[in-house]
Amino acid sequence: MTDINGRVAFITGAASGIGYSLAKTLAARGAKVMLADKSAENLLQAEDDLRNTGADVASVVCDVTSLDSMKAAAQATLGSFGKVHIVVNNAGVPMGGKPGRIPMEDWRWVLDINVIGVAHGVEVFTPILQAQGEGGHFLNTASMAGLMGQAGVAPYVASKFAVVGYSESLRDEMLADNIGVSVLCPGYVKTGIHSAMFDRPSLKATIDEPAKNKGYKGMDKLIKNGMDPDAIANWAVECIEKNQFYIFTHPEIRDDYAARSAAILSDFDALIDDGRFSS
Ligand SMILES: NC(=O)c1ccc[n+]([C@@H]2O[C@H](COP(=O)([O-])OP(=O)(O)OC[C@H]3O[C@@H](n4cnc5c(N)ncnc54)[C@H](O)[C@@H]3O)[C@@H](O)[C@H]2O)c1
């Protein structure tokens, strides 16, 4: 998508963090933006803040885990702006725990938001983009956790691997309709994401404010020292303009990824050396 000016962008998880920064950046490039988030209060604040910068902005409360909610948000976007071209499936939550001690309701919670939420965005908006016939772009927010395993946050990693694999699969399928696809894979970014750790079903009813304020096993420190979300958003929007598929943000992660790739190739080589399945 080379020209963002005058296009319409729909962004989930847009009331804060990376989603809000993406909205700001897209608006600064001349896009009209529909902010979607499950938090009505934060959403109104975000809409006000963005409008005060001169942006053409609207907002809609949307829970990405609900197909009906996503459909209503799409209709609200068309109602406000008439069209939609850029769909940012960004809403997400963190989730960790030790294997054998993770309640299945928490597993379902993280997969519902981080994976099914993205699928809802793609399923609802693809026919709209196709019918418009003006091309478009999907930006799906994954994570560095979608590229390699990480102990302690296995459910989050599983959800983000799904987003990367899903996005890779969509890339070729969207070509015929001139719809680009990108997957954003950041390392730690300075946002409020760590607080959502306490929204998981098994904790939500019992956790108290002092416990929340202590943070979650140091994750909050990593996030607080993370990259500036505005810098991530600027780079991501430049990558949309170049139709770049993988959007990485932390150069130092390349070495870890290279080590993972080398380990995979080494195990393939062991199979080839063994020779038992060779034709
Ligand atoms: N912050 C990081 O270090 C980091 C790193 C890699 C990837 N990410 C990913 O970036 C994305 C944005 O996270 P962030 O860091 O900006 O966090 P954030 O908590 O600031 O923003 C996430 C937003 O998503 C919204 N949200 C949560 N559940 C929702 C639902 N069911 N429906 C609609 N909206 C919902 C929240 O209300 C919030 O406004 C997530 O997908 C996250 O996994 C974050």
The ligand as an SDF file (V2000), in Angstrom:
LIG
                    3D

 44 48  0  0  0  0  0  0  0  0999 V2000
    4.3230   -4.5120   24.7270 N   0  0  0  0  0  0  0  0  0  0  0  0
    5.1340   -5.4540   24.2810 C   0  0  0  0  0  0  0  0  0  0  0  0
    6.2500   -5.6440   24.7900 O   0  0  0  0  0  0  0  0  0  0  0  0
    4.7110   -6.3130   23.1070 C   0  0  0  0  0  0  0  0  0  0  0  0
    5.7020   -7.0860   22.4760 C   0  0  0  0  0  0  0  0  0  0  0  0
    5.3510   -7.8750   21.4010 C   0  0  0  0  0  0  0  0  0  0  0  0
    4.0420   -7.8970   20.9480 C   0  0  0  0  0  0  0  0  0  0  0  0
    3.0940   -7.1630   21.5790 N   0  0  0  0  0  0  0  0  0  0  0  0
    1.7210   -7.2420   21.0790 C   0  0  0  0  0  0  0  0  0  0  0  0
    1.2970   -5.9500   20.7120 O   0  0  0  0  0  0  0  0  0  0  0  0
   -0.1510   -5.9030   20.7770 C   0  0  0  0  0  0  0  0  0  0  0  0
   -0.5670   -4.6450   21.5040 C   0  0  0  0  0  0  0  0  0  0  0  0
   -0.1070   -4.7290   22.8480 O   0  0  0  0  0  0  0  0  0  0  0  0
    0.3870   -3.4730   23.6930 P   0  0  0  0  0  0  0  0  0  0  0  0
    1.7410   -3.7800   24.1720 O   0  0  0  0  0  0  0  0  0  0  0  0
    0.1390   -2.2300   22.9600 O   0  0  0  0  0  0  0  0  0  0  0  0
   -0.5780   -3.6140   24.9780 O   0  0  0  0  0  0  0  0  0  0  0  0
   -1.7100   -2.6790   25.5640 P   0  0  0  0  0  0  0  0  0  0  0  0
   -2.2460   -3.4390   26.7290 O   0  0  0  0  0  0  0  0  0  0  0  0
   -1.2130   -1.3000   25.7580 O   0  0  0  0  0  0  0  0  0  0  0  0
   -2.7900   -2.6380   24.3920 O   0  0  0  0  0  0  0  0  0  0  0  0
   -3.6230   -3.7180   24.1140 C   0  0  0  0  0  0  0  0  0  0  0  0
   -5.0230   -3.1920   23.8860 C   0  0  0  0  0  0  0  0  0  0  0  0
   -5.8400   -4.2960   23.4890 O   0  0  0  0  0  0  0  0  0  0  0  0
   -7.0900   -4.1450   24.1440 C   0  0  0  0  0  0  0  0  0  0  0  0
   -7.7590   -5.4440   24.2370 N   0  0  0  0  0  0  0  0  0  0  0  0
   -7.4610   -6.4820   25.0490 C   0  0  0  0  0  0  0  0  0  0  0  0
   -8.3500   -7.4710   24.8880 N   0  0  0  0  0  0  0  0  0  0  0  0
   -9.2110   -7.0620   23.9160 C   0  0  0  0  0  0  0  0  0  0  0  0
  -10.3380   -7.6430   23.3010 C   0  0  0  0  0  0  0  0  0  0  0  0
  -10.7900   -8.8570   23.6710 N   0  0  0  0  0  0  0  0  0  0  0  0
  -10.9680   -6.9590   22.3270 N   0  0  0  0  0  0  0  0  0  0  0  0
  -10.5530   -5.7140   21.9820 C   0  0  0  0  0  0  0  0  0  0  0  0
   -9.4960   -5.1030   22.5420 N   0  0  0  0  0  0  0  0  0  0  0  0
   -8.8300   -5.7690   23.5030 C   0  0  0  0  0  0  0  0  0  0  0  0
   -6.7800   -3.5550   25.5050 C   0  0  0  0  0  0  0  0  0  0  0  0
   -7.9190   -2.9140   26.0720 O   0  0  0  0  0  0  0  0  0  0  0  0
   -5.6500   -2.5930   25.1480 C   0  0  0  0  0  0  0  0  0  0  0  0
   -6.1480   -1.2960   24.8640 O   0  0  0  0  0  0  0  0  0  0  0  0
   -0.5820   -7.2040   21.4400 C   0  0  0  0  0  0  0  0  0  0  0  0
   -1.0330   -8.1040   20.4450 O   0  0  0  0  0  0  0  0  0  0  0  0
    0.6960   -7.7170   22.0790 C   0  0  0  0  0  0  0  0  0  0  0  0
    0.6970   -9.1120   22.2290 O   0  0  0  0  0  0  0  0  0  0  0  0
    3.3930   -6.3560   22.6500 C   0  0  0  0  0  0  0  0  0  0  0  0
  1  2  1  0
  2  3  2  0
  2  4  1  0
  4  5  1  0
  4 44  2  0
  5  6  2  0
  6  7  1  0
  7  8  2  0
  8  9  1  0
  8 44  1  0
  9 10  1  0
  9 42  1  0
 10 11  1  0
 11 12  1  0
 11 40  1  0
 12 13  1  0
 13 14  1  0
 14 15  2  0
 14 16  1  0
 14 17  1  0
 17 18  1  0
 18 19  2  0
 18 20  1  0
 18 21  1  0
 21 22  1  0
 22 23  1  0
 23 24  1  0
 23 38  1  0
 24 25  1  0
 25 26  1  0
 25 36  1  0
 26 27  1  0
 26 35  1  0
 27 28  2  0
 28 29  1  0
 29 30  1  0
 29 35  2  0
 30 31  1  0
 30 32  2  0
 32 33  1  0
 33 34  2  0
 34 35  1  0
 36 37  1  0
 36 38  1  0
 38 39  1  0
 40 41  1  0
 40 42  1  0
 42 43  1  0
M  CHG  2   8   1  16  -1
M  END
$$$$
